[in-house]
Amino acid sequence: MPPLERPESESSNPDREGPPIREENCYEERERELLQPLKKADTLADGASHRVIEKQGAHQQSDLEGLASSRGQQFASVSRELLDTFEFDSKNELLRPDDYEVYPNFPWVIDAPQCFDDAAHQGLSLEDRAFLRFFFLGEEIEVSAFQRKFGELGERFVSQALDLEVARLTDRRELELQNLFFSSRRTYGGSTVYLVGDLPSHYPTSSGPLEIELEGSSFSLSDAIGCLDPVEGIAVEFGCGGGIQLVNSVLEHPGLLEIHGYDLLARQRNVARFVSYLNARNREELDKIRIHQNQADLLREVGEGTVSLGIVPSFLVVPPPIPLTLRQSSLLAESGFLSVVSDRPCFDFSKYLGVTGWGGEDGLAVTLPLMKQMLPLLRSGGIAMACGDYAFRGDTPLIVEKLEDYKDADSLTWSFEKYEDEAFPYTPDVLVEMTLEEFRLCVPGASGARLRDRIERAIRESLSRNGIDYIHGGVLMIERH
Ligand SMILES: C[S@@+](CC[C@H](N)C(=O)[O-])C[C@H]1O[C@@H](n2cnc3c(N)ncnc32)[C@H](O)[C@@H]1O
């Protein structure tokens, strides 16, 4: 990651909010103290904020390496049989609010309690709703329910899930997934895929950092891949996460012979392997999916000018560190979101978002180098795709401007299909509001005009420094002639 920008020091700012600070340089003196763990329950009144902080900062999650092993393969086959028997996919669909015309499966944007009430009216039994809550929301369920509902299959599911550390037993002999959820989705072509991700922070049982991120752009990208004319040959994905695009590509484009992926994080790679086991319909499909430890290993198997479909991950446009008051930094002391910049503790979005989300101030810190590494791999007619929220200057995505110096830019054409979502574009005003909202989630009770001014100044300066007019979501495609 590049070094953080040094934001304007607030020590010269008479408008500083919060209780008066007697010594100008007290931040430096208190830095060690601030970074000591606090008793969160004592300091944070708001339960939701407490959870957000806990998920990001405090715990190291298991890499779930068993999921990529032969035991993981057996567990995938038991899980698939159990989810099929339960008719998880059609029950899951009943939870979708009516106003979702498509089938988006965002477990985290649905109003879960309302959906489960509605599901009751759709004839789902109490027990079925409990199973859905277990898989979908990470809530605990009596162990005996598995035996009751699924017989021997249920017993195997429980013992293998415990063995692989996918689930744990609570004190009351209930089974609870370890910060994971299962979901299902239909691809553009109509196949059902089962997916696994880290439980979003706002669910009660979320207990670890969000690494295996399934999000809106994961689903939009998978639909965009499904819409392509049939693709043949080799596909490559940098940053394959939990494997959604790998399995989507194998199911949607049978002409693909090899689909190579890698991710920086072992937990992601192991889940991607497990998700391949869950969804490949036969040995041939499974063998097409190759998950590598790192990019170098992948590039040893994939030559330049050979790839028909390249998939590059997208990351968020992120504000620079926001200076904190002493009180705010105390509240965040244990969170792992702090950096000290110009002697001031700051809320550091790079730490908050982690490697799965942070894209630097223009959103391209990771995507641009990865795109530059992907382009030489493309064969003639090959396409590199990315999908997410992109910074724009005028009508052109910044990434396209930055590729103008690319060595054989003449052989490339680009298109950007903007989402028709009324939330876009994110203008500077909208970005200020969004950042303020996110900040308040993390810093309980943070409010006031001065905070808003501070965030607004940081964002406007950052946008202007990076030549960004607005941000728009959509699908970027770069094609080699
Ligand atoms: C926004 S997620 C996308 C995951 C997945 N492709 C999807 O569609 O859901 C970005 C992924 O890129 C990974 N990542 C971050 N930096 C990377 C890098 N330099 N090389 C490869 N992967 C990276 C993260 O661990 C994360 O899994």
The ligand as an SDF file (V2000), in Angstrom:
LIG
                    3D

 27 29  0  0  0  0  0  0  0  0999 V2000
  -13.8030   -6.9270   -3.9130 C   0  0  0  0  0  0  0  0  0  0  0  0
  -13.1630   -8.5380   -3.5660 S   0  0  0  0  0  0  0  0  0  0  0  0
  -13.7220   -9.4420   -4.9780 C   0  0  0  0  0  0  0  0  0  0  0  0
  -13.8510  -10.9130   -4.6880 C   0  0  0  0  0  0  0  0  0  0  0  0
  -14.5060  -11.7440   -5.8240 C   0  0  0  0  0  0  0  0  0  0  0  0
  -13.7850  -11.6100   -7.0680 N   0  0  0  0  0  0  0  0  0  0  0  0
  -15.9630  -11.3840   -6.0260 C   0  0  0  0  0  0  0  0  0  0  0  0
  -16.3370  -11.0560   -7.1530 O   0  0  0  0  0  0  0  0  0  0  0  0
  -16.7170  -11.4460   -5.0550 O   0  0  0  0  0  0  0  0  0  0  0  0
  -11.4790   -8.2620   -3.9140 C   0  0  0  0  0  0  0  0  0  0  0  0
  -10.5730   -9.4740   -3.6930 C   0  0  0  0  0  0  0  0  0  0  0  0
   -9.2390   -9.1790   -4.1160 O   0  0  0  0  0  0  0  0  0  0  0  0
   -8.3220   -9.6940   -3.1660 C   0  0  0  0  0  0  0  0  0  0  0  0
   -7.0930   -8.9110   -3.3150 N   0  0  0  0  0  0  0  0  0  0  0  0
   -6.7400   -7.7440   -2.7480 C   0  0  0  0  0  0  0  0  0  0  0  0
   -5.5490   -7.3360   -3.1970 N   0  0  0  0  0  0  0  0  0  0  0  0
   -5.1430   -8.2700   -4.0910 C   0  0  0  0  0  0  0  0  0  0  0  0
   -3.9750   -8.4260   -4.9080 C   0  0  0  0  0  0  0  0  0  0  0  0
   -3.0050   -7.5490   -4.8860 N   0  0  0  0  0  0  0  0  0  0  0  0
   -3.9210   -9.5320   -5.6940 N   0  0  0  0  0  0  0  0  0  0  0  0
   -4.9160  -10.4210   -5.6990 C   0  0  0  0  0  0  0  0  0  0  0  0
   -6.0140  -10.3410   -4.9500 N   0  0  0  0  0  0  0  0  0  0  0  0
   -6.1240   -9.2720   -4.1650 C   0  0  0  0  0  0  0  0  0  0  0  0
   -9.0220   -9.5770   -1.8370 C   0  0  0  0  0  0  0  0  0  0  0  0
   -8.4970  -10.4800   -0.8880 O   0  0  0  0  0  0  0  0  0  0  0  0
  -10.4570   -9.8830   -2.2380 C   0  0  0  0  0  0  0  0  0  0  0  0
  -10.7400  -11.2530   -2.1780 O   0  0  0  0  0  0  0  0  0  0  0  0
  1  2  1  0
  2  3  1  0
  2 10  1  0
  3  4  1  0
  4  5  1  0
  5  6  1  0
  5  7  1  0
  7  8  2  0
  7  9  1  0
 10 11  1  0
 11 12  1  0
 11 26  1  0
 12 13  1  0
 13 14  1  0
 13 24  1  0
 14 15  1  0
 14 23  1  0
 15 16  2  0
 16 17  1  0
 17 18  1  0
 17 23  2  0
 18 19  1  0
 18 20  2  0
 20 21  1  0
 21 22  2  0
 22 23  1  0
 24 25  1  0
 24 26  1  0
 26 27  1  0
M  CHG  2   2   1   9  -1
M  END
$$$$
